[in-house]
């Protein structure tokens, strides 16, 4: 059995500043709380949001939270990433009737095998520099 990887996807996007190929896409390296490489995800601008795609393996089955965080640093014990990315001051929770943080995304549900594909649309964020909701801010959201 694989060791539990606590808080794996809760800090996915606070791992690195987004290295740019172009403003339309970026990649992020995902590491678990032990510092082990889990995967690399691709972020692509898609209309009024960003599409997050990739494959993940070796993860415990079940739901895992996934968020964009305020800062592009994520050092143990993973508090350096700050809170969820929230430029509009909304409440937490993707289903919040009042609107949600820009950093909130639906949970990723891993199958029994512990591997699967991630494809999430994150509304209200962009990779465009200097735009409202930009993930390319000065501290590498």
CORTA-V982082 format. One record per pair of residues at least 24 apart in sequence whose C-alpha atoms are under 7 Angstrom apart, sorted by the first residue. I is the first residue (numbers start at 1). J is the second residue. D is the distance in Angstrom with one decimal. If there is no record, write none. Layout:
i | j | d
I | J | D
I | J | D
//
This chain:
i | j | d
2 | 58 | 6.9
4 | 60 | 6.5
5 | 32 | 6.0
5 | 33 | 6.3
6 | 33 | 6.4
8 | 32 | 5.1
8 | 33 | 6.5
9 | 64 | 6.0
9 | 65 | 5.5
9 | 66 | 4.7
10 | 65 | 5.0
10 | 66 | 4.5
10 | 67 | 5.6
11 | 66 | 6.8
11 | 67 | 6.4
12 | 66 | 6.5
12 | 67 | 6.8
13 | 67 | 6.6
13 | 68 | 5.0
13 | 69 | 6.3
14 | 68 | 6.5
14 | 69 | 5.3
14 | 71 | 5.8
14 | 72 | 4.4
14 | 73 | 5.4
14 | 74 | 5.5
14 | 81 | 5.4
14 | 141 | 6.2
15 | 72 | 5.6
15 | 73 | 5.3
15 | 74 | 4.9
16 | 72 | 4.7
16 | 73 | 5.8
16 | 140 | 6.8
17 | 72 | 4.6
17 | 140 | 4.0
17 | 141 | 6.4
18 | 136 | 6.7
18 | 140 | 6.1
23 | 127 | 5.7
23 | 128 | 5.4
24 | 127 | 6.2
24 | 128 | 7.0
25 | 127 | 7.0
33 | 76 | 7.0
45 | 126 | 6.1
45 | 127 | 6.0
48 | 123 | 6.0
48 | 124 | 5.9
49 | 121 | 6.7
49 | 122 | 5.3
49 | 123 | 4.2
49 | 124 | 5.1
49 | 125 | 4.9
49 | 126 | 5.5
50 | 121 | 5.8
50 | 122 | 5.1
50 | 123 | 6.5
50 | 125 | 6.2
50 | 126 | 5.9
51 | 119 | 6.9
51 | 120 | 5.7
51 | 121 | 4.6
51 | 122 | 6.2
52 | 119 | 5.5
52 | 120 | 5.1
52 | 121 | 6.3
53 | 118 | 5.2
53 | 119 | 4.5
53 | 120 | 6.6
54 | 117 | 5.8
54 | 118 | 5.2
54 | 119 | 6.8
55 | 116 | 5.7
55 | 117 | 4.3
55 | 118 | 5.8
56 | 115 | 5.3
56 | 116 | 5.5
56 | 117 | 6.2
57 | 114 | 5.7
57 | 115 | 3.9
57 | 116 | 6.5
58 | 114 | 5.3
58 | 115 | 6.0
59 | 114 | 4.8
59 | 115 | 6.4
60 | 114 | 5.4
61 | 110 | 4.7
61 | 111 | 5.2
61 | 112 | 5.0
61 | 113 | 6.9
61 | 114 | 5.0
62 | 109 | 5.1
62 | 110 | 5.0
62 | 111 | 6.4
63 | 107 | 5.9
63 | 108 | 5.5
63 | 109 | 4.1
63 | 110 | 6.2
64 | 107 | 5.4
64 | 108 | 5.2
64 | 109 | 6.2
65 | 107 | 4.7
65 | 108 | 6.4
66 | 105 | 6.1
66 | 107 | 6.0
66 | 108 | 6.9
67 | 103 | 5.1
67 | 104 | 5.2
67 | 105 | 5.9
68 | 103 | 4.3
68 | 104 | 6.8
68 | 141 | 6.8
69 | 103 | 6.3
69 | 141 | 5.8
70 | 141 | 5.0
71 | 139 | 5.3
71 | 140 | 5.5
71 | 141 | 4.5
72 | 139 | 5.9
72 | 140 | 4.2
72 | 141 | 4.7
87 | 133 | 6.4
//
